[in-house]
């Protein structure tokens, strides 16, 4: 009787034990015409299993599966292993890699339209002759809880929802792909957008110090390396100055500066934001009445807001309030991710908009494109929802920065110190109200490197927003700029 009970218990335990996860990669073969020639490539997509070493009482007990991470790679056929490879991801935290994947870098791109001329559902896909695949193999990575990436059955997703664990898991994906595909001797680049730029800078240092994997370059698109430059918190006046040139660019786009050239407006805004404006904010109640009146006037002219509003806001224009206020007389709001986009609110008297028209305007197109593309063209089938933007990663843990600003400026400096051949490309959109270009310039100037290495940092600007590649002219120019960067050797 006891033996039969034991067998029953064992059978019950086996039935409730999750099956061991395995990689489920699928490969397909494609061609694209680029630069007047046919480029053949292999696309591989699916989930790979990440494992961690388990030790107990000083003993090694094997590798425990912890997550299944979704990726899509593109490798040119017949190319030597020395061809560059670019690992790409977006930010959020909580974003999949869909934006860079089908918006800018990949061989297929979404047809979403642009500000003022958005495409209607069900949207479309087209070949991308400007794809970076012409010059570099590509690997798009979706962090845990985004895309099709998940913690293993019985695992804890929250273990990956934080600064350090996110860095470690993405680094492990890069190490595994590099090793399994024999690419240790290939030039390697890390491409990140938004929070993905913070991730990329920290990854460069982590890959070097943990695995001895030295990247050749970083592609930072809509860069934010120090969160203190974009967070409007009590006692932190820095963002008010750093956002002002972006406010001026958005106001210019919407006709608030008449026929003045954009560059002229930005030059004035940048000078004021770098000199008199932060001085005035620091003076506070010590400003004389005439000094305060002058600052109110200058902020109002540059931002496109009324003097009365600037005065009532105590000279400090928080970004969501700006996006809600700028076109209030037209009963419109402007986008945070891209101030060229406009929307409307059910409550036209509200102080903060409830919807970012630059995200809602294109999200449907990107979601439709990636869900169709992965299943119908790359042959990867899954009934999981593909999480383009997931709120499930929040609250995101920054426990490593308790009591301090979230910044990876020191990590980037350390990466340069170990690898002085490292090069950094930074792409900035003038109407990006999420990661303003003047804040990126401010942070890059603080990276602790010798003056001779500053020539390794290349900054490019585009007349669009956070996903500047939504704007066709910017997409074509940015594609050329990235190709030039990857093709340049020290």
Protein Blocks (a to p, Z undefined) as FASTA:
>chain_A
ZZmmmmmmmmmmmmmpccddddfbdcddddddeehiacdddddeddddddddddeehiae
bjcdfbdcdddddddehiafkbccdddddehehiafklmmmmmmmmbdcdebjehiaccd
ebjadddfkbmklmoccdddddehiajbccdehiafklmncfklmmmmmmmmmmmmmmmn
opmmgccddddehjlmmmmmmmmmmmmmmnopacfbdcdehiafbfklmcccehiaklmm
mmmmmmmmmmmmnopnojacfklmmmmmmmmmmmmmmmmmmnmmmpcfklmmmmmmmmmm
mnopafklmmmnnopacfklmmmmmmmmnopacdfklmkbccddfblmbfbdcbdfklmm
mmmmmmmmmmmmmmmmnopacfbdcdfbacklpccdfklmgoiacdfklmmmmmmmmmmm
bccdddddfklckbgfklmmmmmmmpccdfklmmmpccddddbdfklmlpmklmmmmmmm
mmmmmmpcZZ
